[in-house]
Amino acid sequence: MAGSAWADYPFPLISTPACDIGYTTQFVKSASLMALNHNIIIRGMNSVYLQCAHVTRASAADFIVYCQCWSEFVHNHHDCEEASYFPLIEKAVGVAGLADQNLEQHEAFMDGLLEFDRYMKLVTPATYSGTAVLHILDSFAATLQLHLTDEIVWIQGLSQTYPELDIAAIDLRHEAYVRSKVSKTRIIPFFWTNHDKTYENGIHQWWPTGNALRDWFMKYICTMVHSGAWKFSSCSKGGRPKRLEIRRGRGERDLERGDAVELGPKRPEAVRVIPHTKAGSEW
């Protein structure tokens, strides 16, 4: 029996600081754009979690590619932070080890992510098991989601402890570094098809490029190579959330936003990140 679900659960999305006050400062913008990146990871994780047990033999090859691209996106995001973003911030404020808590959180979920990688590298459509994927995800997904939320609070805290920090300039340098490291046929299309441009009433729809030609390239060219994989994405190529098609048992019904979840925990609201305002705190 066919059914559908949205990719905003079981792991909650993160509300951006800009949602409440707009893009009013460089720190709000920096934290908000990082939250949007993190929500792409969370939507991808939710889409894998919700669909993995309902993959057919015919669609397994595409789903395996989709899972690989999700993991590659996560690795790329955190590798680039460790190589570029955090060192740039530490150098700018002159505090070595300022980002150590973020590095420790990266390590906390890495074993589970690497196990996920090993499985997706060795599995075939004939040997694929949704139960195995769920078991691996359950070993690290909650830890990853917690880190993704905590890091937004950490960025916001920089505005209190280091108000003179030019985080906008750091973001530009980091963005250029990330662009040099991404795959145009795997990471970019995963990114593009898991960014909800309608999120928070569409206030982020200008992101990531604000350039019609670059948007067209990512929308139509980057998605061509592994086109079958993106049917598992949480959003359309146009950046609108879409229902994930799953198979349901007898008596179950399609879910609407806000309904109780038959397949997992109750759908939570987006996690709200509260700025840290205590001066002198360590970050």
BALOBA-1460 file (C-alpha; in Angstrom, 3 decimals):
// residues 283
<rec num="1" residu="m" x="0.000" y="0.000" z="0.000"/>
<rec num="2" residu="a" x="1.489" y="3.338" z="-1.047"/>
<rec num="3" residu="g" x="1.847" y="6.240" z="1.365"/>
<rec num="4" residu="s" x="3.911" y="9.358" z="1.878"/>
<rec num="5" residu="a" x="5.703" y="11.382" z="4.514"/>
<rec num="6" residu="w" x="7.602" y="14.654" z="4.853"/>
<rec num="7" residu="a" x="11.327" y="14.831" z="5.655"/>
<rec num="8" residu="d" x="10.979" y="17.168" z="8.659"/>
<rec num="9" residu="y" x="11.122" y="14.298" z="11.160"/>
<rec num="10" residu="p" x="12.136" y="12.248" z="13.138"/>
<rec num="11" residu="f" x="15.169" y="14.507" z="13.651"/>
<rec num="12" residu="p" x="14.076" y="18.142" z="14.092"/>
<rec num="13" residu="l" x="15.139" y="20.894" z="11.757"/>
<rec num="14" residu="i" x="16.824" y="24.003" z="13.151"/>
<rec num="15" residu="s" x="15.129" y="27.395" z="13.127"/>
<rec num="16" residu="t" x="17.434" y="30.146" z="11.917"/>
<rec num="17" residu="p" x="18.182" y="33.292" z="13.944"/>
<rec num="18" residu="a" x="16.989" y="35.284" z="10.914"/>
<rec num="19" residu="c" x="13.533" y="33.748" z="11.265"/>
<rec num="20" residu="d" x="12.712" y="36.002" z="14.203"/>
<rec num="21" residu="i" x="14.719" y="39.156" z="13.500"/>
<rec num="22" residu="g" x="15.660" y="39.044" z="9.803"/>
<rec num="23" residu="y" x="19.155" y="39.229" z="8.352"/>
<rec num="24" residu="t" x="20.053" y="42.158" z="10.583"/>
<rec num="25" residu="t" x="23.726" y="41.531" z="11.474"/>
<rec num="26" residu="q" x="26.675" y="39.636" z="10.073"/>
<rec num="27" residu="f" x="26.498" y="37.143" z="12.936"/>
<rec num="28" residu="v" x="22.793" y="36.494" z="12.376"/>
<rec num="29" residu="k" x="23.490" y="35.907" z="8.699"/>
<rec num="30" residu="s" x="26.447" y="33.627" z="9.395"/>
<rec num="31" residu="a" x="24.572" y="31.519" z="11.940"/>
<rec num="32" residu="s" x="21.472" y="31.395" z="9.744"/>
<rec num="33" residu="l" x="23.321" y="30.218" z="6.644"/>
<rec num="34" residu="m" x="25.099" y="27.583" z="8.694"/>
<rec num="35" residu="a" x="21.705" y="26.457" z="10.014"/>
<rec num="36" residu="l" x="20.423" y="26.153" z="6.442"/>
<rec num="37" residu="n" x="23.411" y="23.950" z="5.585"/>
<rec num="38" residu="h" x="22.778" y="21.859" z="8.667"/>
<rec num="39" residu="n" x="19.108" y="21.494" z="7.779"/>
<rec num="40" residu="i" x="20.162" y="20.016" z="4.437"/>
<rec num="41" residu="i" x="22.076" y="17.361" z="6.376"/>
<rec num="42" residu="i" x="19.077" y="16.761" z="8.661"/>
<rec num="43" residu="r" x="16.577" y="16.539" z="5.790"/>
<rec num="44" residu="g" x="18.895" y="14.106" z="4.058"/>
<rec num="45" residu="m" x="19.194" y="12.035" z="7.218"/>
<rec num="46" residu="n" x="15.416" y="12.059" z="7.690"/>
<rec num="47" residu="s" x="14.816" y="11.065" z="4.085"/>
<rec num="48" residu="v" x="17.178" y="8.105" z="4.462"/>
<rec num="49" residu="y" x="15.640" y="7.149" z="7.807"/>
<rec num="50" residu="l" x="12.069" y="7.250" z="6.515"/>
<rec num="51" residu="q" x="12.655" y="5.541" z="3.176"/>
<rec num="52" residu="c" x="15.365" y="2.954" z="3.843"/>
<rec num="53" residu="a" x="12.963" y="0.207" z="4.939"/>
<rec num="54" residu="h" x="10.761" y="0.697" z="1.873"/>
<rec num="55" residu="v" x="13.360" y="0.519" z="-0.894"/>
<rec num="56" residu="t" x="12.641" y="-2.090" z="-3.566"/>
<rec num="57" residu="r" x="15.184" y="-4.265" z="-5.340"/>
<rec num="58" residu="a" x="14.643" y="-2.190" z="-8.489"/>
<rec num="59" residu="s" x="15.322" y="1.134" z="-6.752"/>
<rec num="60" residu="a" x="18.059" y="-0.002" z="-4.355"/>
<rec num="61" residu="a" x="20.971" y="1.002" z="-6.614"/>
<rec num="62" residu="d" x="19.723" y="4.599" z="-6.806"/>
<rec num="63" residu="f" x="19.031" y="4.702" z="-3.074"/>
<rec num="64" residu="i" x="22.542" y="3.465" z="-2.293"/>
<rec num="65" residu="v" x="23.957" y="6.313" z="-4.409"/>
<rec num="66" residu="y" x="21.686" y="8.752" z="-2.577"/>
<rec num="67" residu="c" x="22.942" y="7.504" z="0.792"/>
<rec num="68" residu="q" x="26.549" y="7.749" z="-0.375"/>
<rec num="69" residu="c" x="25.981" y="11.349" z="-1.481"/>
<rec num="70" residu="w" x="24.421" y="12.241" z="1.869"/>
<rec num="71" residu="s" x="27.479" y="10.910" z="3.681"/>
<rec num="72" residu="e" x="29.836" y="12.659" z="1.258"/>
<rec num="73" residu="f" x="28.004" y="15.916" z="1.945"/>
<rec num="74" residu="v" x="28.390" y="15.426" z="5.707"/>
<rec num="75" residu="h" x="32.095" y="14.590" z="5.382"/>
<rec num="76" residu="n" x="32.720" y="17.524" z="3.066"/>
<rec num="77" residu="h" x="30.900" y="19.925" z="5.373"/>
<rec num="78" residu="h" x="32.834" y="18.919" z="8.464"/>
<rec num="79" residu="d" x="36.192" y="18.444" z="6.726"/>
<rec num="80" residu="c" x="35.942" y="21.962" z="5.316"/>
<rec num="81" residu="e" x="35.038" y="23.368" z="8.715"/>
<rec num="82" residu="e" x="38.079" y="21.714" z="10.273"/>
<rec num="83" residu="a" x="40.452" y="22.763" z="7.485"/>
<rec num="84" residu="s" x="39.129" y="26.271" z="6.841"/>
<rec num="85" residu="y" x="36.277" y="27.701" z="8.919"/>
<rec num="86" residu="f" x="37.445" y="26.985" z="12.459"/>
<rec num="87" residu="p" x="41.127" y="27.856" z="11.833"/>
<rec num="88" residu="l" x="40.098" y="31.158" z="10.224"/>
<rec num="89" residu="i" x="38.020" y="32.080" z="13.276"/>
<rec num="90" residu="e" x="40.707" y="31.014" z="15.759"/>
<rec num="91" residu="k" x="43.371" y="32.993" z="13.889"/>
<rec num="92" residu="a" x="41.168" y="36.091" z="13.646"/>
<rec num="93" residu="v" x="40.479" y="36.217" z="17.394"/>
<rec num="94" residu="g" x="43.898" y="34.884" z="18.423"/>
<rec num="95" residu="v" x="42.555" y="31.997" z="20.490"/>
<rec num="96" residu="a" x="43.915" y="28.575" z="19.615"/>
<rec num="97" residu="g" x="41.522" y="25.755" z="20.455"/>
<rec num="98" residu="l" x="38.446" y="27.997" z="20.449"/>
<rec num="99" residu="a" x="36.581" y="25.477" z="18.275"/>
<rec num="100" residu="d" x="37.738" y="22.350" z="20.091"/>
<rec num="101" residu="q" x="34.252" y="21.520" z="21.344"/>
<rec num="102" residu="n" x="33.067" y="21.352" z="17.739"/>
<rec num="103" residu="l" x="35.932" y="19.047" z="16.794"/>
<rec num="104" residu="e" x="35.101" y="16.796" z="19.735"/>
<rec num="105" residu="q" x="31.501" y="16.619" z="18.599"/>
<rec num="106" residu="h" x="32.657" y="15.694" z="15.097"/>
<rec num="107" residu="e" x="34.553" y="12.758" z="16.569"/>
<rec num="108" residu="a" x="31.530" y="11.684" z="18.610"/>
<rec num="109" residu="f" x="29.508" y="10.667" z="15.549"/>
<rec num="110" residu="m" x="32.368" y="9.752" z="13.205"/>
<rec num="111" residu="d" x="32.540" y="6.039" z="14.034"/>
<rec num="112" residu="g" x="28.880" y="5.610" z="13.151"/>
<rec num="113" residu="l" x="29.217" y="7.626" z="9.955"/>
<rec num="114" residu="l" x="32.224" y="5.563" z="8.858"/>
<rec num="115" residu="e" x="30.256" y="2.367" z="9.520"/>
<rec num="116" residu="f" x="27.494" y="3.807" z="7.329"/>
<rec num="117" residu="d" x="30.131" y="4.464" z="4.640"/>
<rec num="118" residu="r" x="31.462" y="0.914" z="4.834"/>
<rec num="119" residu="y" x="28.006" y="-0.527" z="4.457"/>
<rec num="120" residu="m" x="27.113" y="1.665" z="1.470"/>
<rec num="121" residu="k" x="30.416" y="0.841" z="-0.227"/>
<rec num="122" residu="l" x="30.001" y="-2.939" z="0.053"/>
<rec num="123" residu="v" x="26.244" y="-3.425" z="-0.271"/>
<rec num="124" residu="t" x="24.552" y="-4.346" z="-3.559"/>
<rec num="125" residu="p" x="20.880" y="-4.151" z="-4.566"/>
<rec num="126" residu="a" x="20.691" y="-7.898" z="-3.908"/>
<rec num="127" residu="t" x="22.134" y="-7.684" z="-0.384"/>
<rec num="128" residu="y" x="20.628" y="-4.336" z="0.670"/>
<rec num="129" residu="s" x="18.786" y="-4.354" z="4.023"/>
<rec num="130" residu="g" x="16.742" y="-1.437" z="5.305"/>
<rec num="131" residu="t" x="16.940" y="-2.901" z="8.793"/>
<rec num="132" residu="a" x="20.736" y="-2.750" z="8.654"/>
<rec num="133" residu="v" x="20.644" y="0.892" z="7.547"/>
<rec num="134" residu="l" x="18.290" y="1.819" z="10.402"/>
<rec num="135" residu="h" x="20.523" y="0.034" z="12.890"/>
<rec num="136" residu="i" x="23.574" y="1.996" z="11.745"/>
<rec num="137" residu="l" x="21.724" y="5.326" z="11.664"/>
<rec num="138" residu="d" x="20.398" y="4.771" z="15.169"/>
<rec num="139" residu="s" x="23.973" y="4.496" z="16.418"/>
<rec num="140" residu="f" x="24.903" y="8.106" z="15.567"/>
<rec num="141" residu="a" x="22.054" y="10.149" z="14.048"/>
<rec num="142" residu="a" x="20.873" y="11.748" z="17.308"/>
<rec num="143" residu="t" x="24.457" y="12.704" z="18.202"/>
<rec num="144" residu="l" x="24.922" y="14.277" z="14.782"/>
<rec num="145" residu="q" x="21.681" y="16.243" z="15.056"/>
<rec num="146" residu="l" x="22.666" y="17.565" z="18.492"/>
<rec num="147" residu="h" x="26.013" y="18.742" z="17.153"/>
<rec num="148" residu="l" x="24.381" y="20.491" z="14.198"/>
<rec num="149" residu="t" x="22.189" y="22.429" z="16.628"/>
<rec num="150" residu="d" x="24.947" y="23.218" z="19.130"/>
<rec num="151" residu="e" x="27.211" y="24.667" z="16.462"/>
<rec num="152" residu="i" x="24.646" y="27.342" z="15.582"/>
<rec num="153" residu="v" x="24.585" y="28.428" z="19.219"/>
<rec num="154" residu="w" x="28.404" y="28.506" z="19.179"/>
<rec num="155" residu="i" x="28.454" y="30.839" z="16.165"/>
<rec num="156" residu="q" x="25.900" y="33.136" z="17.779"/>
<rec num="157" residu="g" x="28.000" y="33.216" z="20.939"/>
<rec num="158" residu="l" x="30.928" y="34.645" z="18.990"/>
<rec num="159" residu="s" x="28.999" y="37.904" z="18.600"/>
<rec num="160" residu="q" x="29.004" y="38.356" z="22.377"/>
<rec num="161" residu="t" x="32.569" y="37.333" z="23.120"/>
<rec num="162" residu="y" x="34.229" y="38.699" z="19.968"/>
<rec num="163" residu="p" x="31.953" y="41.439" z="18.579"/>
<rec num="164" residu="e" x="34.827" y="42.837" z="16.504"/>
<rec num="165" residu="l" x="35.226" y="39.572" z="14.585"/>
<rec num="166" residu="d" x="34.606" y="40.030" z="10.844"/>
<rec num="167" residu="i" x="32.634" y="36.804" z="10.455"/>
<rec num="168" residu="a" x="31.300" y="37.937" z="7.066"/>
<rec num="169" residu="a" x="34.812" y="38.024" z="5.598"/>
<rec num="170" residu="i" x="35.541" y="34.599" z="7.069"/>
<rec num="171" residu="d" x="32.336" y="33.235" z="5.545"/>
<rec num="172" residu="l" x="33.387" y="34.454" z="2.104"/>
<rec num="173" residu="r" x="36.798" y="32.811" z="2.365"/>
<rec num="174" residu="h" x="35.282" y="29.620" z="3.700"/>
<rec num="175" residu="e" x="32.663" y="29.532" z="0.947"/>
<rec num="176" residu="a" x="35.391" y="29.767" z="-1.689"/>
<rec num="177" residu="y" x="37.245" y="26.895" z="-0.015"/>
<rec num="178" residu="v" x="34.123" y="24.730" z="0.061"/>
<rec num="179" residu="r" x="33.400" y="25.390" z="-3.615"/>
<rec num="180" residu="s" x="36.865" y="24.087" z="-4.480"/>
<rec num="181" residu="k" x="36.166" y="20.785" z="-2.694"/>
<rec num="182" residu="v" x="32.661" y="19.764" z="-3.781"/>
<rec num="183" residu="s" x="31.633" y="17.255" z="-6.422"/>
<rec num="184" residu="k" x="29.390" y="18.844" z="-9.042"/>
<rec num="185" residu="t" x="27.582" y="15.581" z="-9.755"/>
<rec num="186" residu="r" x="27.122" y="14.239" z="-6.209"/>
<rec num="187" residu="i" x="27.445" y="16.850" z="-3.453"/>
<rec num="188" residu="i" x="25.964" y="19.810" z="-5.331"/>
<rec num="189" residu="p" x="22.814" y="18.000" z="-6.524"/>
<rec num="190" residu="f" x="22.322" y="16.493" z="-3.081"/>
<rec num="191" residu="f" x="22.614" y="19.992" z="-1.626"/>
<rec num="192" residu="w" x="20.260" y="21.472" z="-4.223"/>
<rec num="193" residu="t" x="17.515" y="18.870" z="-3.812"/>
<rec num="194" residu="n" x="17.501" y="19.034" z="-0.012"/>
<rec num="195" residu="h" x="17.294" y="22.809" z="0.426"/>
<rec num="196" residu="d" x="13.722" y="23.922" z="1.057"/>
<rec num="197" residu="k" x="13.362" y="27.416" z="-0.394"/>
<rec num="198" residu="t" x="9.955" y="27.756" z="1.249"/>
<rec num="199" residu="y" x="11.367" y="27.182" z="4.738"/>
<rec num="200" residu="e" x="10.410" y="29.823" z="7.314"/>
<rec num="201" residu="n" x="7.996" y="31.501" z="4.904"/>
<rec num="202" residu="g" x="10.556" y="31.672" z="2.115"/>
<rec num="203" residu="i" x="12.907" y="34.232" z="3.688"/>
<rec num="204" residu="h" x="15.943" y="32.210" z="2.511"/>
<rec num="205" residu="q" x="14.859" y="31.608" z="-1.093"/>
<rec num="206" residu="w" x="17.663" y="33.847" z="-2.412"/>
<rec num="207" residu="w" x="20.224" y="31.388" z="-1.070"/>
<rec num="208" residu="p" x="22.585" y="29.788" z="-2.083"/>
<rec num="209" residu="t" x="23.516" y="31.812" z="-5.165"/>
<rec num="210" residu="g" x="21.107" y="34.606" z="-5.988"/>
<rec num="211" residu="n" x="22.315" y="34.064" z="-9.548"/>
<rec num="212" residu="a" x="19.866" y="32.694" z="-12.124"/>
<rec num="213" residu="l" x="22.573" y="31.163" z="-14.340"/>
<rec num="214" residu="r" x="24.288" y="29.339" z="-11.468"/>
<rec num="215" residu="d" x="20.893" y="28.189" z="-10.187"/>
<rec num="216" residu="w" x="20.064" y="26.791" z="-13.628"/>
<rec num="217" residu="f" x="23.411" y="24.964" z="-13.770"/>
<rec num="218" residu="m" x="22.857" y="23.303" z="-10.392"/>
<rec num="219" residu="k" x="19.195" y="22.559" z="-11.077"/>
<rec num="220" residu="y" x="19.486" y="21.000" z="-14.522"/>
<rec num="221" residu="i" x="23.114" y="20.102" z="-15.249"/>
<rec num="222" residu="c" x="24.473" y="18.885" z="-11.906"/>
<rec num="223" residu="t" x="21.457" y="16.644" z="-11.356"/>
<rec num="224" residu="m" x="21.788" y="14.780" z="-14.663"/>
<rec num="225" residu="v" x="24.440" y="12.150" z="-13.841"/>
<rec num="226" residu="h" x="22.733" y="10.423" z="-10.918"/>
<rec num="227" residu="s" x="19.214" y="11.523" z="-11.782"/>
<rec num="228" residu="g" x="17.620" y="8.399" z="-10.284"/>
<rec num="229" residu="a" x="19.062" y="9.146" z="-6.853"/>
<rec num="230" residu="w" x="17.315" y="12.503" z="-6.427"/>
<rec num="231" residu="k" x="13.845" y="10.966" z="-6.384"/>
<rec num="232" residu="f" x="14.718" y="10.136" z="-2.764"/>
<rec num="233" residu="s" x="15.556" y="13.776" z="-1.949"/>
<rec num="234" residu="s" x="13.389" y="15.768" z="0.423"/>
<rec num="235" residu="c" x="12.797" y="18.614" z="-2.035"/>
<rec num="236" residu="s" x="12.160" y="19.076" z="-5.737"/>
<rec num="237" residu="k" x="14.691" y="20.597" z="-8.100"/>
<rec num="238" residu="g" x="12.714" y="23.795" z="-7.659"/>
<rec num="239" residu="g" x="13.401" y="23.815" z="-3.915"/>
<rec num="240" residu="r" x="9.944" y="22.845" z="-2.702"/>
<rec num="241" residu="p" x="9.442" y="20.124" z="-0.059"/>
<rec num="242" residu="k" x="7.954" y="16.968" z="-1.491"/>
<rec num="243" residu="r" x="6.302" y="13.913" z="-0.048"/>
<rec num="244" residu="l" x="8.540" y="10.892" z="0.214"/>
<rec num="245" residu="e" x="6.838" y="7.869" z="-1.258"/>
<rec num="246" residu="i" x="6.897" y="4.920" z="1.119"/>
<rec num="247" residu="r" x="4.958" y="1.676" z="1.444"/>
<rec num="248" residu="r" x="2.566" y="1.382" z="4.366"/>
<rec num="249" residu="g" x="0.853" y="-1.496" z="6.074"/>
<rec num="250" residu="r" x="-2.897" y="-2.074" z="6.020"/>
<rec num="251" residu="g" x="-4.879" y="0.556" z="7.883"/>
<rec num="252" residu="e" x="-2.165" y="3.259" z="7.849"/>
<rec num="253" residu="r" x="-2.760" y="6.600" z="6.166"/>
<rec num="254" residu="d" x="-0.769" y="9.419" z="4.623"/>
<rec num="255" residu="l" x="0.666" y="11.866" z="7.114"/>
<rec num="256" residu="e" x="-0.048" y="15.558" z="7.170"/>
<rec num="257" residu="r" x="2.253" y="18.055" z="8.838"/>
<rec num="258" residu="g" x="1.672" y="17.970" z="12.582"/>
<rec num="259" residu="d" x="0.193" y="14.467" z="12.622"/>
<rec num="260" residu="a" x="1.487" y="11.825" z="14.971"/>
<rec num="261" residu="v" x="4.080" y="9.702" z="13.234"/>
<rec num="262" residu="e" x="3.226" y="6.062" z="12.723"/>
<rec num="263" residu="l" x="6.737" y="5.081" z="11.725"/>
<rec num="264" residu="g" x="8.665" y="6.765" z="14.503"/>
<rec num="265" residu="p" x="8.555" y="9.369" z="17.261"/>
<rec num="266" residu="k" x="6.189" y="12.298" z="17.224"/>
<rec num="267" residu="r" x="7.213" y="14.989" z="14.762"/>
<rec num="268" residu="p" x="8.885" y="17.803" z="16.719"/>
<rec num="269" residu="e" x="8.885" y="21.481" z="16.009"/>
<rec num="270" residu="a" x="12.025" y="22.994" z="14.542"/>
<rec num="271" residu="v" x="14.711" y="23.428" z="17.174"/>
<rec num="272" residu="r" x="15.057" y="27.052" z="18.159"/>
<rec num="273" residu="v" x="18.586" y="28.195" z="18.887"/>
<rec num="274" residu="i" x="18.856" y="30.832" z="21.613"/>
<rec num="275" residu="p" x="21.767" y="33.295" z="21.472"/>
<rec num="276" residu="h" x="24.209" y="33.018" z="24.334"/>
<rec num="277" residu="t" x="24.520" y="36.445" z="25.961"/>
<rec num="278" residu="k" x="26.766" y="35.919" z="28.960"/>
<rec num="279" residu="a" x="29.929" y="37.951" z="28.347"/>
<rec num="280" residu="g" x="33.236" y="36.224" z="28.849"/>
<rec num="281" residu="s" x="31.940" y="32.689" z="28.368"/>
<rec num="282" residu="e" x="34.261" y="30.152" z="26.844"/>
<rec num="283" residu="w" x="33.322" y="28.822" z="23.405"/>
